[in-house]
Amino acid sequence: MEILIAFDKFKEALSAPEACRIAAREIALHFPTATIHRRPLTDGGEGFVDTLVDALGGEYRELTVTGPYGQRVTARWGLLDATTIPPTARSQLNLPAGARRLAVVEMANASGLALTASSERDPWLATSRGIGEVIAAATDAGVDGIVIGLGGSATNDLGLGALGALGLTYHSSPDDAIAVPFPATWSTIARIGGALRPDLPPLRVACDVTNPVLGPRGASAVYGPQKGLQPDDLPRMDAAMARMAHQLCAHLRAPDSLIAEPGSGAAGAIAAGFLATGRAQLLPGFDFVSTLLGLPELVATADLIVTGEGGFDDSSLEGKGPGSLVTAGLAAGKDVAVFAGRIQLTMTPVGLSVHPVSPPSLPLAQALRETPQRLAAAVRTGF
């Protein structure tokens, strides 16, 4: 019997590798002769670096950088040998011929939500400078390309902070520089100056959202609230972002149309900032990781697929992480089980068994604290 166990993280409770380990331990008690394949999932968020480095036998590097609110944080990034990437996944990267040294970095551990308590989040004061500092360090290491995971960001700054760490400057007057241009300072910025460092390698921006920069489906409207944006502040934030996006595009000689492109609003519109440099391309995060981990082949041979994450709802089935795995597994006629802290499906697809890890009445703080043992109990009784 072949069993594929592939969990994404339970946000603020369990990492994807930890969830996979717990599920594998319990499932092995039910199916002691089964061959179990563990594949932690990520679509570009927390764990993106660990997943790629562990899968490809890469090398970890650490760097102290500017956190989203100016605090010092330790960000971990990875150095990979691009020739170890499976050919299909390597072709998705579309790197220059001969590229060998590849860096993998993530927003979550440099400029991420998890680095600040929920009560302290305020996107007006958050900067992406930290991820820019990681990219600068990877560039200093002489890599031929950088893959950037965007999930879990705390920022809504159009990537201006990151681009400041890579050479751009921001000025309220010819002689007055603004070192860290978070949104609360944008109204004072009269011009953008400087230039990107010339040795910046190709950037591949891994994300699975299709949001543009502005509007009702834009970065601020959709993701601002989880970063602390108050509803009354949305029009002001969107107007400020529109002004700075046009100013950035003008300085980098990029077309204004890119701010309407699907995916440009990812991670507080840092995707748009990277695209404006002319050195970045968007990369479907889950498709890339799925190919790299060999998930299509494992789905084809599996008798049972077990997946899950912190919350699983109708939007999960629209092309991200565990939802994509569920869709692929059901299409292949496999038995598929989902274990999640919260499950809210309008209609459960035929062939899918769902298992809530915590009862809806349980207070969130307690549910998060007890997730490891509750996941173990749910898997133990689920088969």
URWOMO-V967297 format. One record per residue. N is the residue number from 0. NEAR is the number of other ideal C-beta (glycine too) atoms within 10 Angstrom. Layout:
N_NEAR, N_NEAR
//
This chain:
0_10, 1_15, 2_22, 3_23, 4_26, 5_27, 6_32, 7_31, 8_25, 9_27, 10_18, 11_15, 12_21, 13_24, 14_18, 15_27, 16_18, 17_18, 18_30, 19_24, 20_17, 21_23, 22_27, 23_18, 24_13, 25_20, 26_21, 27_14, 28_10, 29_12, 30_14, 31_7, 32_6, 33_15, 34_12, 35_18, 36_19, 37_17, 38_22, 39_23, 40_28, 41_27, 42_26, 43_31, 44_29, 45_24, 46_25, 47_28, 48_25, 49_20, 50_23, 51_25, 52_19, 53_14, 54_19, 55_20, 56_9, 57_19, 58_11, 59_12, 60_18, 61_12, 62_17, 63_11, 64_23, 65_22, 66_22, 67_32, 68_18, 69_13, 70_11, 71_9, 72_18, 73_11, 74_26, 75_16, 76_28, 77_23, 78_17, 79_22, 80_13, 81_18, 82_12, 83_13, 84_22, 85_14, 86_9, 87_12, 88_19, 89_17, 90_11, 91_18, 92_19, 93_12, 94_20, 95_9, 96_4, 97_7, 98_17, 99_12, 100_16, 101_28, 102_26, 103_25, 104_26, 105_32, 106_32, 107_27, 108_27, 109_29, 110_36, 111_24, 112_25, 113_16, 114_19, 115_19, 116_8, 117_11, 118_6, 119_10, 120_18, 121_19, 122_28, 123_19, 124_18, 125_28, 126_29, 127_33, 128_28, 129_30, 130_33, 131_27, 132_22, 133_28, 134_26, 135_18, 136_19, 137_26, 138_16, 139_10, 140_13, 141_11, 142_23, 143_15, 144_22, 145_23, 146_29, 147_29, 148_30, 149_30, 150_27, 151_23, 152_32, 153_30, 154_32, 155_27, 156_35, 157_31, 158_33, 159_30, 160_29, 161_29, 162_29, 163_24, 164_22, 165_23, 166_16, 167_24, 168_15, 169_26, 170_17, 171_14, 172_9, 173_9, 174_6, 175_10, 176_14, 177_17, 178_11, 179_17, 180_26, 181_23, 182_26, 183_14, 184_18, 185_20, 186_11, 187_13, 188_17, 189_12, 190_13, 191_19, 192_12, 193_15, 194_11, 195_15, 196_14, 197_6, 198_8, 199_17, 200_20, 201_18, 202_21, 203_22, 204_25, 205_29, 206_27, 207_24, 208_23, 209_15, 210_22, 211_23, 212_26, 213_22, 214_16, 215_11, 216_13, 217_23, 218_34, 219_29, 220_19, 221_15, 222_22, 223_21, 224_14, 225_12, 226_22, 227_20, 228_22, 229_13, 230_9, 231_7, 232_17, 233_16, 234_11, 235_15, 236_22, 237_19, 238_12, 239_20, 240_26, 241_16, 242_13, 243_23, 244_23, 245_12, 246_18, 247_24, 248_19, 249_13, 250_16, 251_17, 252_8, 253_18, 254_11, 255_13, 256_9, 257_17, 258_26, 259_15, 260_16, 261_13, 262_20, 263_30, 264_31, 265_31, 266_35, 267_31, 268_32, 269_31, 270_30, 271_29, 272_32, 273_26, 274_26, 275_26, 276_18, 277_10, 278_15, 279_20, 280_13, 281_21, 282_23, 283_17, 284_27, 285_23, 286_17, 287_22, 288_26, 289_23, 290_20, 291_21, 292_21, 293_15, 294_24, 295_12, 296_10, 297_18, 298_19, 299_11, 300_12, 301_23, 302_13, 303_19, 304_27, 305_30, 306_28, 307_35, 308_24, 309_20, 310_14, 311_26, 312_14, 313_11, 314_11, 315_24, 316_18, 317_12, 318_16, 319_21, 320_28, 321_26, 322_21, 323_21, 324_28, 325_24, 326_17, 327_17, 328_24, 329_17, 330_10, 331_14, 332_8, 333_20, 334_15, 335_25, 336_22, 337_26, 338_26, 339_26, 340_24, 341_16, 342_18, 343_13, 344_15, 345_7, 346_6, 347_11, 348_13, 349_6, 350_13, 351_17, 352_13, 353_17, 354_18, 355_17, 356_28, 357_21, 358_8, 359_9, 360_6, 361_14, 362_9, 363_12, 364_9, 365_11, 366_20, 367_17, 368_13, 369_15, 370_22, 371_16, 372_11, 373_22, 374_26, 375_15, 376_13, 377_21, 378_25, 379_15, 380_9, 381_18, 382_14
//
